[in-house]
Amino acid sequence: AWYLKGIACMRIERWDDAIMAFVRCVQQDMEIGEAWANIGAIHMRLRRWNQAYPALTEALKHKHGSWKVLENLMAVCLALGRWRETAQHMNSLLDLRLQSQRPVHIDELRHLAYITSNMAQRAAKAAAVSATSVASTAIAPITAVSVSNNSSNTEEEVEEEES
């Protein structure tokens, strides 16, 4: 009954009521993967990535062959910056594709892989820059730089400076 109430609440977009119904459902039987998956999907819809992640992880334990759960978990991992897990879930989806007739959208997966690697590189650069700036401000004092406008340069000197 709780599961059906959750489905009905999802259809009329009463998200909090749906979550409560699915929570009651899994309280009675922890192995209902569909209820866990729906809890995760609702949290995804509400952009509650940190709450969606454990629900989808639990759903995957009970529905390990579900491409829907894998796709949702991959999207949540991407939103949370869990790059390694995102790649693992992408590989799992490709493995499932080999076992089924579901089409693989290679271009979309390549684009997602590209986005994932770019985001990981940006995060690494940002971490390196912040670590460097913290270290440089702690070690070296800020010095003023004097800029002079010397217009006495000859044309040869200007060409050498430009090259």
Secondary structure as UniProt FT lines:
FT   HELIX           2..11
FT   TURN            12..13
FT   HELIX           15..28
FT   TURN            30..31
FT   HELIX           33..45
FT   TURN            46..47
FT   HELIX           49..62
FT   TURN            64..65
FT   HELIX           67..80
FT   HELIX           83..99
FT   HELIX           106..139
FT   TURN            151..152
FT   HELIX           155..162
//
